[in-house]
Amino acid sequence: MSRLIPALAAALLLASNATWAAEPTREELSRQVEALDKEFFDAFNNCKIEKLTGMVAEDLEFFHDKNGLMRSRQAFIKAVRNNVCGKFRREPIAGTMVVYPLEKFGAIQMGDHKFCTPDGSRCEGQGKYVNVWQRKGERWEMMRVLSYEHHPLTQ
């Protein structure tokens, strides 16, 4: 029995590694997450609900300093329809995004963003964000969001 447990643990570790593609370099991961951010917020800003739905985890948790906790993809999509579409757009603030790897899982993305009129002609608010992305094979899903320190734009 004493030899069975280490052998079983090794077999499980090898099996889990076999299903995970090689880890990208930090630079590659940053490029991947930056592309995901652009894709996600193109859908968010342009009310592409079907695309947005496919990029959000079913069990999404969205923590917002002004609105509290929202749980589920369904609640998030409803909030986007009711509160975002045609009302404002989110834009990242250049040079603030950083990405940290979560080995064999995905990535943490952090940065600052601003909120603008739908046409982008005027921006009035800003805040900070932390997104947790989970990689599922070749697909990525946003699964946890912290959106905080919202205040009038100072730039």
C-alpha positions as CSV (number, residue, x, y, z in Angstrom):
1,M,0.0,0.0,0.0
2,S,2.8,2.4,0.8
3,R,4.1,2.1,-2.8
4,L,0.7,2.5,-4.3
5,I,0.0,6.0,-3.1
6,P,3.1,7.6,-4.6
7,A,2.6,5.7,-7.8
8,L,-1.0,6.8,-8.0
9,A,0.0,10.4,-7.3
10,A,2.6,10.3,-10.0
11,A,0.1,8.8,-12.5
12,L,-2.4,11.6,-11.7
13,L,0.2,14.3,-12.1
14,L,1.4,12.8,-15.5
15,A,-2.2,12.5,-16.7
16,S,-3.0,16.1,-15.8
17,N,0.1,17.4,-17.5
18,A,-0.7,15.4,-20.6
19,T,-4.0,17.3,-21.1
20,W,-2.4,20.7,-20.7
21,A,-0.5,22.3,-23.5
22,A,3.0,23.6,-22.8
23,E,3.0,26.8,-20.8
24,P,3.5,29.9,-22.9
25,T,6.3,32.3,-22.0
26,R,5.3,35.4,-20.0
27,E,5.5,37.5,-23.1
28,E,3.4,35.1,-25.1
29,L,0.8,34.9,-22.3
30,S,0.7,38.7,-22.1
31,R,0.0,38.9,-25.9
32,Q,-2.7,36.2,-25.7
33,V,-4.4,38.0,-22.8
34,E,-4.2,41.4,-24.5
35,A,-5.8,39.9,-27.6
36,L,-8.5,38.3,-25.4
37,D,-9.1,41.7,-23.7
38,K,-9.5,43.4,-27.1
39,E,-11.9,40.6,-28.3
40,F,-13.9,40.7,-25.1
41,F,-14.3,44.4,-25.0
42,D,-15.1,44.7,-28.7
43,A,-18.0,42.5,-27.9
44,F,-18.8,44.4,-24.7
45,N,-18.6,47.8,-26.3
46,N,-20.6,46.9,-29.4
47,C,-23.2,44.8,-27.7
48,K,-22.2,41.5,-29.4
49,I,-24.1,39.5,-26.9
50,E,-23.6,36.0,-28.4
51,K,-19.8,36.6,-28.6
52,L,-19.7,38.0,-25.1
53,T,-21.7,35.0,-23.8
54,G,-19.2,32.6,-25.2
55,M,-16.3,34.3,-23.5
56,V,-17.7,34.3,-20.0
57,A,-17.8,31.3,-17.6
58,E,-21.2,30.0,-16.5
59,D,-20.2,30.6,-12.9
60,L,-18.7,34.1,-13.4
61,E,-18.2,36.1,-10.3
62,F,-18.1,39.9,-10.8
63,F,-17.2,42.0,-7.9
64,H,-17.8,45.8,-8.3
65,D,-17.0,48.5,-5.8
66,K,-20.3,50.3,-6.5
67,N,-22.7,47.4,-7.2
68,G,-21.4,44.5,-5.1
69,L,-21.3,40.9,-6.3
70,M,-22.9,39.6,-9.4
71,R,-22.9,35.8,-9.9
72,S,-23.4,33.9,-13.2
73,R,-23.1,34.4,-16.9
74,Q,-26.8,35.1,-17.1
75,A,-26.8,38.0,-14.6
76,F,-23.7,39.5,-16.3
77,I,-25.2,39.4,-19.8
78,K,-28.5,40.9,-18.5
79,A,-26.5,43.7,-16.8
80,V,-24.6,44.4,-20.1
81,R,-27.9,44.5,-22.1
82,N,-29.5,46.8,-19.5
83,N,-26.6,49.0,-18.4
84,V,-23.9,49.1,-21.1
85,C,-25.3,48.7,-24.6
86,G,-25.5,52.1,-26.2
87,K,-24.7,53.9,-22.9
88,F,-20.9,53.8,-22.5
89,R,-17.8,52.0,-23.7
90,R,-14.8,50.7,-21.7
91,E,-11.3,51.5,-22.9
92,P,-8.0,50.2,-21.4
93,I,-5.5,52.8,-20.3
94,A,-2.4,52.2,-22.3
95,G,0.7,50.9,-20.4
96,T,-1.2,49.8,-17.3
97,M,-2.0,46.2,-18.1
98,V,0.0,43.4,-16.5
99,V,-0.5,39.7,-16.8
100,Y,0.6,37.0,-14.4
101,P,0.5,33.3,-15.2
102,L,-1.6,30.8,-13.3
103,E,0.2,27.6,-14.2
104,K,-2.0,24.8,-15.7
105,F,-5.0,27.1,-15.3
106,G,-4.8,30.5,-17.1
107,A,-3.9,34.0,-16.2
108,I,-4.5,37.0,-14.0
109,Q,-4.9,40.3,-15.8
110,M,-4.7,43.7,-14.0
111,G,-4.8,47.3,-15.2
112,D,-6.6,50.5,-15.3
113,H,-9.5,51.4,-17.6
114,K,-11.6,54.4,-18.5
115,F,-15.3,54.8,-19.4
116,C,-16.3,56.8,-22.4
117,T,-19.3,57.8,-24.4
118,P,-20.4,55.2,-26.9
119,D,-18.6,57.0,-29.8
120,G,-15.5,57.4,-27.7
121,S,-15.5,61.2,-28.1
122,R,-15.5,61.9,-24.3
123,C,-14.2,59.9,-21.4
124,E,-15.3,60.8,-17.8
125,G,-14.6,57.9,-15.5
126,Q,-11.8,55.5,-14.7
127,G,-11.2,52.5,-12.5
128,K,-9.0,49.5,-11.9
129,Y,-9.6,45.9,-12.8
130,V,-8.4,42.3,-12.1
131,N,-9.6,39.6,-14.4
132,V,-9.0,35.8,-14.0
133,W,-9.0,34.0,-17.3
134,Q,-9.2,30.2,-17.4
135,R,-7.8,28.3,-20.4
136,K,-9.8,25.3,-21.6
137,G,-7.8,23.8,-24.4
138,E,-7.7,26.5,-27.0
139,R,-10.6,28.4,-25.5
140,W,-10.4,31.0,-22.8
141,E,-13.2,32.1,-20.4
142,M,-13.3,35.1,-18.1
143,M,-14.3,33.6,-14.8
144,R,-13.6,36.2,-12.0
145,V,-13.6,40.0,-12.2
146,L,-12.8,42.7,-9.7
147,S,-13.7,46.2,-10.9
148,Y,-12.9,48.8,-8.3
149,E,-11.6,52.3,-7.4
150,H,-14.1,54.0,-9.8
151,H,-13.8,57.8,-9.9
152,P,-13.9,60.7,-12.3
153,L,-11.2,60.7,-15.0
154,T,-8.2,62.6,-13.9
155,Q,-6.3,62.6,-17.2
